[in-house]
Amino acid sequence: MIPYTSSGAERLILAGLQPGPEGVHPISLEIAGVARRLAGEGGFRTAGVFIAGELTPAARRQLENCGLAEVRLYLNPAFHPFVPEQQAPALLHCVGELRPEILLLGATPEGRSLAPLAAVSLETGITADCTALALNAGGLLVQTRPAFGGGLMAEILTPQARPQMATLRYGIFPHRAAGEGGSTRLVPADPGPLPPAKTQAEALTAPAAGEEAPVVLALGGGVRAREDIEFFQNLSRVLGAELMSSRSLVERGWFPQSRQIGLSGRCVAPELLITLGIAGSVQFMAGIQGARRICALNTDPAAPILRIADIPLICDLYEAAARLCP
Ligand SMILES: Cc1cc2nc3c(=O)[nH]c(=O)nc-3n(C[C@H](O)[C@H](O)[C@H](O)COP(=O)(O)OP(=O)(O)OC[C@H]3O[C@@H](n4cnc5c(N)ncnc54)[C@H](O)[C@@H]3O)c2cc1C
C-alpha cells in the first residue's frame, strides 16, 4: 500500500492514457477531454500518465496535443503486451508522485483490470463504467453510472478516500479539441525495478469485437431464424460493417456474448450504426451512446430506437435487407 495524503494545494486530475493500435487508444482522448473540462470547472491542474512498450511517432504527436499540462511517460518493453500486474507499479508510482485528487481511466479491458488493482493498493474506491462525470458544489466528483439493469442512474461520491477513481465508458464522452503545436509537456518517468513478468496472465492486445469498427450492423429480436444469420453476415461484408447483436440473439444462442451491444455487453462508437429489428431497450441504448449516426429499421412505429435514430425507417428488415444484398 502507498501511504496517500492528498494535498489541498496540489489539486490535480490525472488522466490514465493508454496506447492503441495507431498511436494512443481513442478512449485516451475522451479522458483527456473530460479531465480538461473538470479542471476548468474546479480549478484543478491536469496531468496524464502513459504506460506503454514504446512511444510511436503517432502517439507522441497525439500526446503532445492532448491539452493536458503534462504527460508522464512510462516506457518499457515489459509493458507490452499488456499485463496488469506489470503496469500497476508504474501507475502507482505516478499517483505517489503527483498525488491526484481524481484519477480517471478507460473502461477498456486494460483499464478494467488495471484500475481495481491500483484502487486496492491505494485503499480507495472506484466507480466502474461511468457514463457521466461532474463536480458538485463541494468540488467532489459526481460519478454517474447505470444501476439496476439501467433502471436508474446512480450518482456516486468518494468523500474521504483519495484519489477519487473512475473508469469511463468508451465512446460516450466527446473528444474535445486540444491545443495544437505540442503544448503538452512529455516527462519521462521510471517506476524502478518491475516485478517478474507473469507468464500465466492473459495478454490483452486485440481490440474487442466492434469496439473500433467505423460501421456496425446490429441484429435484434426481429430476426426470425438462426439460418438467416448467414445472410446478414454476407450483408455485413457488403456494407463493410462489423456484425453485432442485441441481447435477444445472444440469449437465443445465435451470437456469442462478445458480440452483444449494451449495458451487459460492449459499447460501440461507430460513424454509422445500422440496427435491424431492435426495439431500443434502455440496456441496449447504454451501449450505443457514442454512435455518430444511427439508422434504425423496425416495423413498430412506437419502437423507442426510432425516436433517437438519425434515420428512422418503419419497414420490414427482411425486405430492406434483400434490396441491399439481393
Ligand atoms: C440486467 C439486464 C441487462 C441487460 N443488458 C442488455 C444488453 O447489454 N444489451 C441488450 O440488447 N439487452 C440487454 N438487456 C435486455 C433488454 O432489456 C431487452 O430485452 C433487449 O435489448 C431486447 O432486444 P431486442 O430489442 O433486439 O428484441 P425485442 O425486444 O424482441 O425487439 C424486437 C424488435 O424487432 C421489431 N421487429 C420484429 N420483426 C421485425 C421485422 N420483420 N422487421 C423490422 N423490425 C421487426 C419489433 O417491432 C421489436 O421492436 C438486459 C436486461 C437486463 C435485465
The ligand as an ORCA input file, in Angstrom:
! r2SCAN-3c Opt
* xyz 0 1
  C     -29.731     -6.513    -16.250
  C     -30.081     -6.504    -17.698
  C     -29.074     -6.227    -18.604
  C     -29.370     -6.234    -19.971
  N     -28.363     -5.953    -20.862
  C     -28.662     -5.887    -22.180
  C     -27.646     -5.566    -23.121
  O     -26.464     -5.371    -22.797
  N     -27.999     -5.492    -24.415
  C     -29.277     -5.708    -24.869
  O     -29.520     -5.605    -26.072
  N     -30.234     -6.024    -23.983
  C     -29.969     -6.147    -22.670
  N     -30.954     -6.498    -21.797
  C     -32.257     -6.958    -22.357
  C     -33.174     -5.816    -22.754
  O     -33.980     -5.446    -21.654
  C     -34.083     -6.235    -23.935
  O     -34.771     -7.390    -23.578
  C     -33.347     -6.473    -25.241
  O     -32.491     -5.369    -25.533
  C     -34.333     -6.661    -26.366
  O     -33.622     -6.886    -27.561
  P     -34.296     -6.555    -28.954
  O     -34.747     -5.147    -28.987
  O     -33.343     -6.968    -30.017
  O     -35.522     -7.608    -29.036
  P     -37.062     -7.412    -28.862
  O     -37.408     -6.717    -27.610
  O     -37.632     -8.763    -29.106
  O     -37.495     -6.453    -30.046
  C     -37.542     -6.855    -31.374
  C     -37.905     -5.654    -32.227
  O     -37.867     -6.035    -33.587
  C     -39.004     -5.472    -34.258
  N     -39.312     -6.362    -35.383
  C     -39.892     -7.604    -35.355
  N     -39.952     -8.126    -36.587
  C     -39.419     -7.193    -37.428
  C     -39.209     -7.147    -38.830
  N     -39.524     -8.174    -39.636
  N     -38.625     -6.040    -39.349
  C     -38.295     -4.998    -38.574
  N     -38.466     -4.979    -37.221
  C     -39.021     -6.066    -36.658
  C     -40.100     -5.411    -33.205
  O     -41.036     -4.405    -33.539
  C     -39.296     -5.095    -31.939
  O     -39.217     -3.696    -31.742
  C     -30.690     -6.510    -20.434
  C     -31.690     -6.740    -19.499
  C     -31.389     -6.756    -18.156
  C     -32.500     -7.013    -17.176
*
